[in-house]
Amino acid sequence: MNCIKPIVCSLALSLALGQAFAQRLNETQVIGSHNSYKSSMPAPILDYLKKINPAAAQSLEYEHLLLSEQLDLGLRNLELDVFHDPVGGKYSNPKSLSMLPAGTVFDPKKELNEPGLKLFHVQDLDVQSHHLLFKNALLELKSWSDQHPDHHPIFILINAKDGQVPMTVSPLPFSGTALDSIDLEVRTYLGMDKLITPDLVRGNYESLEKAVLAGNWPELSAARGKFLFVLDESEAKIRRYLSEKPELKNAVLFVNLKEGNPEAGFRIINDPISNETYIQDLVRKGYIIRTRADSDTKEARSGDYTKFDKAKASGAQVISTDYYLPSRLFPSEYSVSFGNNTFERSNPILNQK
């Protein structure tokens, strides 16, 4: 560089280096929550479940703050479970409510009678949710984001639930059209301007996976104030979604497909203990990975941080937990953060000195 004024040249060089080394979305690591909408099960329902299936009851004994309160703490990943209900009323009379005291009001606004996607954990059984309607969760996220326009991008995992559970109402199946209704509600209630989409990441590359392997995730500065949605489902269900959104063109959702598929880019690998090296390899190649710090309340009850330590070391960009705060439902000091109650940092694999 031919410099007449060294100070000006130094500033220009600093700006150039800053641009060259701008951090990208995949070069971060965040902590978020699992089944983020869930409020605690009423004691009579949980007590009943303990009698017929103690292990299941123990696994369901967790709760979460309101979505906006989780984001206020610094969490940057949420998980939402949706049920297909295009007419409304399919899930409006949960059987477990018969165990509650007479006069208990569960759905005062009769939201479960409205058409559209519903938001809870297990039909008839574990239905306590901060939002019974998916659209209301999206509206809360939009409101919070509008108030915090420079927030770190937030990863949202979506489970499209249609599994049969004994002695409960049979849920409606998620066809390709039903899965596309998730896109429609996100577009309608959150808005396209809030989204990091597969099209945005693909850019001019032949496929999403080629873009990911080339490191084409957006720079963090350009992705702030936005959300990235992922369909966390079986390959069969993902293929149904792809029948509506071939090659993920015009899609809202990324999908959990194994590397080697043209639509691959975001992977769900829940066990960081047995998959630590595998996750590290995928992270270095350019994929974004979500893993878990704990599950089924086990680590919180035993105080075991092994899984969380492996999750951090794996470089998985998204780590989910039920315990960003210690449990209020049973004695435990277990809680997960990067230290000093922080929940986002540079990626330890991609930002090694």
Disulfide bonds with the S-S distance in Angstrom:
Cys3-Cys9 1.58
